[in-house]
Amino acid sequence: MKLLTRILFLYFFLNTENGYAQEKWLEAFIVNLKGDTIQGQLKTYWTKTPQVIQFRTSETTDKEYTTEDILSFGYADKSYIYRTATVEIEDRKTSNMFENPKNGKIPFVQKKVFVLLKLEGAINFYIYYNTEQGRDYYIVQEQQKTPVTLSYTKYYDRDGLGTTKIKEQTLYKKQLLELMPDYPDANPYQFIQKIKYKESVLLKLLKTYLENKRKYQREYKKLANPVYVGCIIGMAYNKVRFSGLSSTEVQDATLDYEFSPTLGLAFENFINPKRKTWAIYFESAISQYKTNHTMLSPSDLATNPVNGAGKWEYNIKLAYLKVGTMMRYYFPKKAIKPFLGAGFSYGLGGGTIDASILRASAISQPQLSKIKVTNRYGFMVGAGVLYKNFSLEARFEQYKVTTEKLLLEGSMPALAIQGSFFFERR
């Protein structure tokens, strides 16, 4: 019975983390010091973090590699990846604990070792198993920063009565707080004080933090620099000027100002959400312009201004979906913020201009020109004030009007008053 027990003990010992199993080679890779990845086969080990490995390719025989030869290695299926890192470990050669360290400080030394990657992301988490001391070291590394060993150890301490107690040095808790000051808990300090120095616990802690941080960052971007949405209503005081490229068809004219309503949506985003001075403003609105205008041609006004010879009549109907963008500057005041803005606008849509001339002769028939107006485009400048959710702005807008077949050259200067209500206070 004793012999059977010894045989079983020897078998299990050879299959522990620190022993070796039968030789076995698996598909793997190494990354050399130049950063080149080399595919091949790796001899398997039962240790958590082997510090000397054997690797071979189809072109080379077995060769040993250490941290001085390669940057990392791993199996082809990425189930295990090891990297070279310089870590801090306790300055002892055996598993014996320290006894009464001076001032409670444990001596540490730096060592270049292979570490096992357990979690990769904004924070990487590694494990290094020290066979001499029989203990795990846990290493965390933020992106592009130096790896940090989470400091934890146990040591013997004797009081004045000669009683020996085991004490803990838990500096790793302070390190975790520095690493995760915004941990999603009502009281991160108290929460992390309860965290044990254990692989499964630390791994779960980091995964939870990173998952919440990704979600928090998405929400934070929306909250920190939101796009403000509002509705706008306004009234523009438009004038239409146009000239016929062929004077026999359409008389040059400058029509009186007419009011036209504007209704739409506004969007605004501050370039610097903390200062809230410069902002990009975008609007999409519907505007309408209608007028009916009668005038005499300049030549007939001089010869026969009474009986209406050469009378021109214009009937204009225009409607646009106005899309505009402005750069605004808000003066840094507390309650009421004045602002200035300038930008461009483009109008999708159009309408028609009916231009007819009626001669004084009884036998003459009215000559009618029906011209289709297409898109318009131009610039706008304005000034206004912002108070809480409300803004009021006065603008000058100048548009160029295009027509089908280029029968007319037109422009639409406008004076506008526009009010906006934003659904979220800025």
Residue pairs with C-beta under 8 A, 6 or more apart in sequence:
13 19
14 20
14 21
15 21
15 46
16 46
17 46
17 47
17 48
17 129
18 46
18 47
18 131
19 46
20 45
20 46
21 44
21 46
23 43
24 43
24 44
25 41
25 42
25 43
25 44
25 56
26 41
26 42
26 44
26 75
26 76
27 39
27 40
27 41
27 42
27 75
27 76
27 77
28 39
28 40
28 41
28 42
28 55
28 73
28 74
28 75
28 76
29 37
29 38
29 39
29 40
29 73
29 74
29 76
30 37
30 38
30 40
30 42
30 55
30 65
30 70
30 72
30 73
31 37
31 38
31 70
31 71
31 72
31 73
32 38
32 69
32 70
32 71
33 69
33 70
33 71
35 71
38 57
39 57
39 76
40 55
40 56
40 57
40 58
40 60
41 55
41 56
41 57
42 53
42 54
42 55
42 73
42 75
43 53
43 54
43 55
43 62
45 53
47 129
47 131
48 116
48 127
48 129
48 136
49 82
49 113
49 114
49 115
49 116
49 127
49 128
49 129
50 82
50 114
51 66
51 67
51 113
51 114
52 64
52 65
52 66
53 64
53 65
53 73
53 114
54 62
54 63
54 64
54 65
55 62
55 63
55 65
55 73
56 62
56 63
65 73
67 84
67 112
67 113
67 114
68 112
70 84
71 83
71 84
72 81
72 82
72 83
72 84
73 81
73 82
73 114
74 80
74 81
74 82
75 81
80 116
81 116
81 117
82 114
82 115
82 116
82 117
83 114
83 115
83 117
83 126
84 112
84 113
84 114
84 115
85 112
85 113
85 114
85 115
85 126
85 128
85 139
85 141
85 147
86 110
86 111
86 112
86 113
86 147
87 110
87 111
87 113
87 115
87 128
87 137
87 139
87 147
87 149
88 108
88 109
88 110
88 111
88 149
88 151
89 108
89 109
89 111
89 128
89 130
89 133
89 137
89 149
90 98
90 106
90 107
90 108
90 109
90 133
90 153
91 107
91 108
91 109
92 98
92 133
93 132
93 133
94 132
94 133
95 132
95 133
95 134
95 135
97 153
97 154
97 155
97 156
97 166
98 106
98 153
98 155
98 156
99 155
99 156
99 157
99 158
100 155
100 156
100 157
100 158
101 107
101 155
104 169
106 151
106 153
106 155
106 169
108 149
108 151
113 128
114 128
115 126
115 127
115 128
115 139
115 147
116 126
116 127
116 128
116 129
117 124
117 125
117 126
118 125
118 126
118 127
118 199
118 203
119 125
119 203
119 206
119 207
119 210
121 210
122 142
122 143
122 210
122 213
123 140
123 141
123 142
123 143
123 179
123 206
123 209
123 210
124 140
124 141
124 142
124 143
124 147
125 138
125 139
125 140
125 202
125 203
125 206
126 138
126 139
126 140
126 141
126 147
127 136
127 137
127 138
127 139
127 199
128 136
128 137
128 139
129 135
129 136
129 137
130 136
130 137
136 199
137 149
137 150
138 149
138 150
138 172
138 197
138 199
138 202
139 147
139 148
139 149
139 150
140 147
140 148
140 150
140 175
140 179
140 206
141 147
141 148
142 179
148 175
148 179
150 172
150 175
150 176
150 197
150 202
151 169
151 171
151 172
151 175
152 168
152 169
152 170
152 171
152 172
152 197
153 168
153 169
154 166
154 167
154 168
154 169
155 166
155 167
155 169
156 164
156 165
156 166
156 167
157 164
157 165
157 166
157 167
158 164
158 165
159 165
170 197
172 197
173 192
173 193
173 195
176 192
176 195
176 205
177 183
177 188
177 189
177 192
180 188
180 192
180 209
181 188
182 188
182 213
182 216
183 191
183 192
183 209
184 208
184 209
184 212
184 216
185 191
192 205
195 201
195 202
195 205
224 273
225 269
225 270
225 273
226 269
226 273
226 424
227 267
227 268
227 269
228 267
228 268
228 269
228 422
228 423
228 424
228 426
229 265
229 266
229 267
229 422
229 423
229 424
230 265
230 266
230 267
230 268
230 389
230 391
230 420
230 421
230 422
230 423
231 264
231 265
231 266
231 420
231 421
232 262
232 263
232 264
232 265
232 266
232 283
232 285
232 418
232 419
232 420
233 261
233 262
233 263
233 418
233 419
234 261
234 262
234 263
234 285
234 416
234 417
234 418
234 419
235 259
235 260
235 261
235 262
235 416
235 417
235 418
236 259
236 260
236 261
236 262
236 287
236 289
236 397
236 414
236 415
236 416
237 257
237 258
237 259
237 414
237 415
237 416
238 257
238 258
238 259
238 260
238 289
238 412
238 413
238 414
239 254
239 255
239 256
239 257
239 258
239 412
239 413
239 414
240 253
240 254
240 255
240 289
240 291
240 316
240 401
240 410
240 411
240 412
241 253
241 254
241 255
241 410
241 411
241 412
241 413
242 250
242 252
242 253
242 353
242 401
242 408
242 409
242 410
242 411
243 252
243 253
243 408
243 409
243 410
244 250
244 251
244 252
244 407
244 408
245 406
245 407
245 408
245 409
246 407
249 355
249 369
249 407
250 355
250 369
250 371
250 407
250 408
251 295
251 297
251 312
251 355
251 357
253 293
253 295
253 312
253 314
255 291
255 293
255 314
255 316
256 291
256 293
258 289
258 290
258 291
260 287
260 288
260 289
260 290
260 414
261 287
261 288
262 285
262 286
262 287
262 322
262 416
262 418
263 285
263 286
264 283
264 284
264 285
264 286
264 322
265 283
265 284
265 285
266 281
266 282
266 283
266 420
266 422
267 281
267 282
267 283
268 279
268 280
268 281
268 282
268 328
268 422
268 426
269 279
269 280
270 276
270 277
270 278
270 279
270 426
271 278
271 279
271 280
272 278
275 332
276 330
276 332
276 426
277 329
277 330
277 331
277 332
278 327
278 328
278 329
278 330
279 327
279 328
279 329
279 330
280 325
280 326
280 327
280 328
281 325
281 326
281 327
281 328
281 341
281 343
282 324
282 325
282 326
283 322
283 323
283 324
283 325
283 326
284 321
284 322
284 323
284 324
285 321
285 322
285 324
286 319
286 320
286 321
286 322
287 319
287 320
287 322
287 347
288 318
288 319
288 320
289 316
289 317
289 318
289 319
289 351
289 412
290 316
290 317
290 318
291 314
291 315
291 316
292 313
292 314
292 315
292 316
293 313
293 314
293 316
294 311
294 312
294 313
294 314
295 311
295 312
295 314
296 305
296 308
296 309
296 310
296 311
296 312
297 310
297 312
297 357
299 310
300 309
300 310
300 311
301 310
303 309
304 310
304 360
307 360
308 358
308 360
309 359
309 360
310 357
310 359
310 360
311 357
311 358
312 355
312 356
312 357
313 354
313 355
313 356
313 357
313 358
314 353
314 354
314 355
315 353
315 354
316 351
316 352
316 353
316 354
317 351
317 352
318 349
318 350
318 351
318 373
319 349
319 350
319 351
320 347
320 348
320 349
320 350
320 375
320 376
321 347
321 348
321 349
322 345
322 346
322 347
322 348
323 345
323 346
323 347
323 348
324 343
324 344
324 345
324 346
324 380
325 343
325 344
325 345
326 341
326 342
326 343
326 380
326 382
327 341
327 342
327 343
328 339
328 340
328 341
329 339
329 340
329 341
330 337
330 338
330 339
330 386
331 337
331 338
331 339
335 387
336 385
336 386
336 387
337 385
337 386
337 387
338 383
338 384
338 385
338 386
339 383
339 384
339 385
339 386
339 391
339 393
340 382
340 383
341 380
341 381
341 382
341 383
341 384
341 393
342 379
342 380
342 381
342 382
343 379
343 380
344 377
344 378
344 379
344 380
345 377
345 378
345 379
345 380
345 397
345 399
346 375
346 376
346 377
347 375
347 376
347 377
347 399
348 375
349 375
350 372
350 373
350 374
350 375
350 376
351 372
351 373
352 370
352 371
352 372
352 373
353 369
353 370
353 371
353 373
353 403
353 408
354 368
354 369
354 370
354 371
355 368
355 369
355 370
355 371
356 366
356 367
356 368
356 369
357 366
357 367
358 364
358 366
369 407
371 403
371 404
371 407
371 408
372 403
372 404
373 401
373 402
373 403
373 404
373 408
373 410
374 402
374 403
374 404
375 402
376 399
376 400
376 401
376 402
376 412
377 399
377 400
378 397
378 398
378 399
378 400
378 412
379 397
379 398
380 395
380 396
380 397
380 398
381 395
381 396
382 393
382 394
382 395
382 396
382 416
382 418
383 393
383 394
384 391
384 392
384 393
384 394
385 391
385 392
386 426
388 425
388 426
389 421
389 422
389 423
389 424
389 425
389 426
390 419
390 420
390 421
390 422
391 419
391 420
391 422
392 417
392 418
392 419
392 420
393 417
393 418
393 419
393 420
394 415
394 416
394 417
395 414
395 415
395 416
395 417
395 418
396 413
396 414
396 415
396 416
397 412
397 413
397 414
397 415
397 416
398 411
398 412
398 413
398 414
399 411
399 412
399 413
399 414
400 410
400 411
401 408
401 410
401 411
401 412
402 410
403 410
